[in-house]
Amino acid sequence: GSIHPLTQVMEEIKSIFLRLGFSVAYGPEVDTDFYNFEALNIPKHHPARDMQDTFYISDNVLLRTHTSDTQIHFMENHEPPVRIIAPGRVYRNEDVSVRSYCLFHQIEGLYVDAGVTFAELKGTLDYFAREFFGAKTKTRFRPSYFPFTEPSAEMDVYWGLESESDYRITKGTGWLEILGCGMVDPEVFKSVNIDNEKYNGYAFGLGIERIAMLKYGIEDIRMLFDGEIRFLRQFK
């Protein structure tokens, strides 16, 4: 037997953030609309709901589409400062293909305190990229949009253009997007009764499958879920 590549990557990412003082929090995979959407500044009929097709169990209960629900549960029960990562499995109603699957794994990060800056967010994620991909890793941040952060950004790492595979993976740019991040929107703090005049914070999230596929050169996401013993033996 061997440890599954997704578990290996998850544990390596967790160990990097634990060294930075983050603790690990877990939340339910079956949750309510409030924790998965509304508390994250995604009210009903918000166009952002179309960004992810959701498995609904009833009108108000669903399979979570991101591990951000854990952040809401944690902030409801803990006063700032809060510094957590939230790993776990998430579900989206997508066609299974080479690049997409109906379930996958994420790690979300959250830091809330007085006077948190975007520069701290960038420093933290730069450190993560260098620890995970190598000391010479270059990163860049691009403006983006997420309902629960403002301003929002996506972080890319420079992958290079040394092979035909590199050109295909990076679409000829050499850069590869690995995570989304931003400063927590004040509306999110209102949902959990945290004083947004006194506290602010940052959040980030990355997909474990995407990172594992990059790290190990896996080109078909389905291989991570097939349980094929010849594939899994490579990760001893």
C-alpha positions in Angstrom: 0.0 0.0 0.0 0.9 3.7 -0.2 -0.5 7.0 0.8 -2.7 8.4 -1.9 -1.2 11.4 -3.8 -4.1 13.6 -2.8 -3.4 12.9 0.9 0.3 13.4 0.4 -0.3 16.9 -1.2 -2.9 17.8 1.4 -0.5 16.9 4.3 2.4 18.8 2.7 0.3 22.0 2.3 -1.1 21.7 5.8 2.4 21.4 7.2 3.5 24.6 5.5 0.7 26.6 7.0 1.0 25.0 10.4 4.6 26.3 10.5 3.2 29.8 9.9 0.9 29.5 13.0 -2.3 28.4 11.3 -4.5 25.8 13.0 -6.7 23.3 11.2 -10.5 23.5 11.3 -13.1 21.1 9.8 -16.7 21.7 8.7 -19.6 19.6 7.5 -19.8 18.4 3.9 -23.6 18.6 4.1 -24.6 22.1 5.0 -27.3 24.7 4.7 -27.6 27.4 2.1 -26.8 30.0 4.7 -23.3 28.7 5.4 -22.4 27.8 1.9 -23.8 31.0 0.2 -25.7 33.7 2.1 -23.2 34.2 4.9 -20.4 34.5 2.2 -22.2 37.4 0.6 -23.9 35.3 -2.1 -27.6 35.9 -1.6 -30.3 34.1 -3.5 -30.5 35.0 -7.2 -26.9 36.3 -7.0 -25.1 35.7 -10.4 -22.2 34.2 -8.5 -24.3 31.1 -7.8 -24.1 30.3 -11.4 -20.3 30.0 -11.1 -20.8 26.6 -9.4 -23.5 24.0 -10.1 -24.7 22.8 -6.7 -26.0 19.4 -5.6 -29.2 20.3 -3.6 -30.6 17.7 -1.1 -33.6 20.0 -0.3 -34.4 23.6 -0.9 -32.1 24.7 2.0 -29.7 21.8 2.3 -26.8 21.0 -0.1 -23.5 19.4 -0.6 -21.0 22.2 0.0 -19.4 23.7 -3.1 -16.3 25.0 -1.2 -14.7 24.7 2.2 -15.5 28.4 2.9 -18.5 27.2 4.9 -16.0 26.1 7.6 -14.8 29.7 8.0 -18.3 30.8 8.8 -18.9 28.0 11.3 -15.5 28.8 13.0 -16.0 32.6 13.1 -19.5 32.1 14.7 -17.8 30.3 17.6 -14.5 32.1 18.0 -13.5 35.7 18.7 -10.7 37.2 16.6 -7.8 36.7 16.2 -8.6 33.8 13.9 -5.9 32.0 11.8 -7.1 28.7 10.3 -6.9 26.5 7.3 -9.9 24.4 6.4 -9.2 21.3 4.3 -11.9 19.0 3.0 -14.0 17.5 0.2 -16.4 19.6 -1.9 -19.0 18.8 -4.5 -20.1 20.4 -7.8 -22.6 19.1 -10.3 -20.1 19.0 -13.2 -19.5 16.6 -16.1 -16.7 14.2 -15.4 -13.9 14.7 -17.9 -10.1 14.9 -18.1 -10.0 18.2 -16.2 -13.2 18.2 -14.1 -14.8 15.9 -11.5 -18.0 16.0 -9.5 -16.1 16.0 -6.2 -12.6 17.4 -5.3 -10.6 18.7 -2.4 -9.8 22.2 -1.3 -7.9 24.0 1.4 -9.1 27.4 2.4 -7.2 29.8 4.6 -8.5 32.6 6.9 -6.7 35.2 9.0 -8.7 37.8 10.9 -7.3 40.4 13.3 -6.9 44.1 13.7 -4.9 45.8 11.0 -4.4 42.9 8.6 -3.0 44.0 5.2 -3.0 42.7 1.6 0.8 42.8 1.9 0.6 40.2 4.6 -1.5 38.0 2.4 1.0 38.3 -0.5 3.9 37.5 1.8 2.1 34.4 3.2 1.3 33.1 -0.2 4.7 33.8 -1.6 6.2 31.8 1.2 3.8 28.9 0.6 4.7 28.9 -3.2 8.4 28.8 -2.5 8.1 26.1 0.2 5.9 23.9 -2.0 7.3 24.4 -5.5 10.9 25.4 -4.7 12.9 28.3 -3.4 13.3 30.0 -6.9 9.5 30.0 -7.6 8.2 33.3 -9.0 4.7 34.4 -8.3 2.4 37.2 -9.6 -1.0 38.5 -8.5 -3.8 39.4 -10.9 -7.1 41.3 -10.0 -10.1 38.9 -9.9 -13.6 38.6 -8.5 -15.0 36.6 -5.6 -18.2 37.5 -3.8 -16.7 37.1 -0.3 -13.4 39.1 -0.8 -12.8 42.6 -1.9 -10.3 43.3 -3.4 -9.8 39.9 -4.8 -6.9 38.4 -6.7 -5.6 35.2 -8.3 -2.0 34.1 -7.8 0.0 32.5 -10.6 3.3 30.7 -10.4 5.8 30.8 -13.2 5.9 27.3 -14.6 8.2 27.9 -17.5 8.1 27.1 -21.2 10.7 24.3 -21.5 8.6 21.6 -23.1 5.5 21.0 -25.3 3.6 20.1 -22.1 4.5 23.4 -20.5 3.1 25.3 -23.5 -0.1 23.3 -23.3 -0.6 23.6 -19.5 0.1 27.3 -19.4 -1.5 28.1 -22.8 1.8 29.5 -24.0 2.2 32.1 -21.2 4.5 30.2 -18.9 2.3 31.2 -16.0 -0.2 29.0 -14.1 -3.0 30.1 -11.8 -2.9 28.1 -8.6 -5.3 29.8 -6.1 -7.7 32.7 -5.4 -7.4 35.1 -2.5 -8.4 38.5 -1.2 -9.4 40.7 1.7 -12.5 39.5 3.5 -15.6 41.5 2.5 -17.1 43.4 5.4 -20.5 41.9 4.6 -19.1 38.5 5.6 -18.1 39.8 9.1 -21.7 41.1 9.5 -23.0 37.6 9.0 -21.0 36.3 11.9 -21.3 39.4 14.2 -17.7 40.4 14.0 -17.1 44.2 14.2 -15.8 45.1 10.7 -14.7 48.5 12.0 -12.3 46.9 14.4 -11.2 43.8 12.5 -10.4 42.9 9.0 -8.7 39.9 7.4 -7.7 37.9 4.3 -8.8 34.6 2.8 -7.4 32.2 0.2 -8.4 28.9 -1.4 -6.7 26.3 -3.5 -7.7 23.0 -5.1 -5.7 20.0 -4.1 -6.3 18.0 -7.3 -4.9 20.9 -9.4 -1.8 21.1 -7.2 -1.3 17.3 -7.2 -1.7 17.1 -11.0 1.0 19.8 -11.4 3.4 18.3 -8.8 3.2 14.8 -10.3 2.6 15.6 -14.0 -0.9 13.9 -14.0 -2.9 14.8 -17.0 -6.3 13.2 -16.3 -8.0 14.0 -13.0 -10.0 10.8 -13.2 -6.9 8.8 -12.4 -6.9 10.3 -8.8 -10.3 8.7 -8.2 -10.2 5.4 -10.1 -8.3 3.4 -7.5 -6.0 1.9 -10.2 -3.3 0.0 -8.2 -0.6 0.4 -10.9 -1.1 4.2 -10.8 -1.2 4.4 -7.0 2.0 2.3 -6.5 4.0 5.1 -8.1 3.5 7.2 -5.0 5.2 4.9 -2.4 
